[in-house]
Amino acid sequence: MFNIPSHAFTMGLSLMILLIIASIIVFLKVKQNPKKDYQELVLRTRSWWWMIAIILGALFLGAKATTILFAFISFLALKEFYSITPLRTVDRRLVFWAYLAIPIQFYFAYIQWFGMFIIFIPVYMFLFLPFRSVMIGETKGFIRANAVIQWSLMLCVFGFSHIAYLANIDRININAGFSGLILYLLFMTQFNDVSQYVSGKCFGKRKIIPKVSPNKTWGGFLGGFIVTTILSAFLAPYLTILTMEQGIIAGMLIAVSGFVGDVVLSSVKRDLQIKDSGTLIPGHGGILDRVDSLMYSTPIFFHYFYYITGA
Amino acid sequence: MNDKPQKKPRIKWIKLLFFALIVKPLVLIGLGLNIINRPKLPKEGAAVIVANHTSHLDTLVLMSLYPLSVINNIRPVAAADYFMKNRYMRWFSTRCIDIIPIDRQVMKAPDQLFAECHQALNNQEILIIFPEGTRSITEERDFKLKRGIHILISKYPDIPVIPVILRGLGKALPKGEALFVPFNSDVIIGDPLAYDENAKTYLQTLENQYHQLLTQALTHPNEF
């Protein structure tokens, strides 16, 4: 049917079923306690529907559409980052060039030019932006402006673009197609977020970094880590060309890096004294609030995958 | 406000298409808005929105908050000397935006100056006014509020006046710049302003509300 590989189809269907169950639970909760305010929960669930629909829609349309979607998400993330960070008025011109790096970087991912994909932002943009900055001529705040812009490019464009490279790579499980690999990474990262949250609610006591994120506990982290690793091991051979043993390592990497991405972005928000980075996704906050863990798990998973499956 | 709408509203097609095809997509994709307290935005006229002013985008953003079905009823009040200065500008201002021009240079009696505004309010329209009278460079400052808004509203003290703070648009397209750069912007909507017969008190209340709204902003202003 529709030429979707069977494993990817089953995975997509399972996500839908999960979401239907979640929606029914929310619906029943709202019905049972009409007095309590579930507005946030309702919005959150509704947004999940949108996000899943958009991702599955792009995967259904193919690797090209998926690449374009992630380039656009990368743009939204970068834009949100620049909107909440202090910049000088003259830095508008640097920001303009930073945006232009997005289509170029994702194009390299699409044509699978690995060498250029891996050096374009860390080398060429890194050397070019300070030069452009010099041409503007404002030296006050020079170091800070270049640091902010390069760091944001690495975080929101370079790291994130690895998912587009994965979407076009030819190392795929025939039964799952390219969507299998993308669904694996996205699902495991989001699943890790949720399971860390849930296990934190259940057995979270000792705080890991109270200054950055008071809700992060060892119980939550370890619980999420274990569940994510187990599920990753089982899903790896189903959705990707990784074996179950390789899936264990992939799961551990995703669990740890997802956690780190989350707290790095938390520190950014703490520094700027804001709770959410935007209002784009009702019930979740901004786009950075949703993709924070993905920003770290994507490049980490990618390089593990690329190395272990390379000839 | 006992007067019934005086003329039958006709659909302004150019304005409708301009907002549907250009402004709305631009605001949605190119800008991105953090709309805070959206339910406080007046849904129908007569009402007045009083916003701070840092960019040409301000008017377009405020108008884009409204669905296309009511966009015809949203009327920004703008300076005649700038927006009517030649026939191209005049066509754009009256057809695409449908402004109410105000003469900043010629001294006129208030009733004459605000005649069109009063008529728009009688027609149950929503006015957009920038009480500072001009764009300023940054958002973080004392607002130099002019008395015009008080003179206008003193004839209709019962009409809701809603303060709105726009922040970040001065980053996307500041005064004196031509290069548009995408940035998210905040639109923070406040509670209706209480009327006061004393213009000074009235403007002081508005200024206080502006500063209070600024504390809810998500985006960061320019400069470190």
Contacts between the chains, C-beta under 8 A, distances in Angstrom:
chain1	res1	chain2	res2	distance
A	75	B	182	7.9
A	76	B	32	7.0
A	79	B	32	6.1
A	79	B	182	5.2
A	79	B	183	6.5
A	79	B	184	5.9
A	80	B	32	7.3
A	80	B	184	5.6
A	82	B	183	6.0
A	83	B	32	7.7
A	83	B	168	5.9
A	83	B	171	7.6
A	83	B	183	4.9
A	83	B	184	3.6
A	83	B	185	7.3
A	83	B	218	7.6
A	83	B	219	4.5
A	83	B	220	7.1
A	84	B	184	7.8
A	84	B	218	6.3
A	84	B	219	6.0
A	84	B	220	5.5
A	85	B	220	5.8
A	86	B	220	4.8
A	86	B	221	7.6
A	86	B	222	7.6
A	86	B	223	6.7
A	86	B	224	4.8
A	87	B	171	7.7
A	87	B	220	7.7
A	87	B	222	6.5
A	88	B	222	6.6
A	88	B	223	6.2
A	88	B	224	7.1
A	89	B	171	7.8
A	89	B	174	6.6
A	89	B	222	4.6
A	89	B	223	7.1
A	92	B	171	6.9
A	92	B	174	7.8
A	92	B	177	7.3
A	92	B	179	6.9
A	92	B	181	4.7
A	93	B	179	7.1
A	93	B	181	7.8
A	95	B	181	5.4
A	95	B	183	7.8
A	96	B	179	6.6
A	96	B	181	5.0
A	99	B	181	7.6
A	99	B	182	6.7
A	141	B	224	5.9
A	144	B	224	6.5
A	272	B	220	6.4
A	274	B	218	5.6
A	276	B	218	6.9
A	277	B	218	7.2
A	278	B	32	7.4
A	278	B	34	5.5
A	278	B	184	5.9
A	278	B	218	6.4
A	279	B	33	7.9
A	279	B	34	4.4
A	279	B	35	6.5
A	279	B	36	7.3
A	279	B	218	7.4
A	280	B	32	6.7
A	286	B	34	7.9
A	286	B	184	8.0
A	286	B	218	7.9
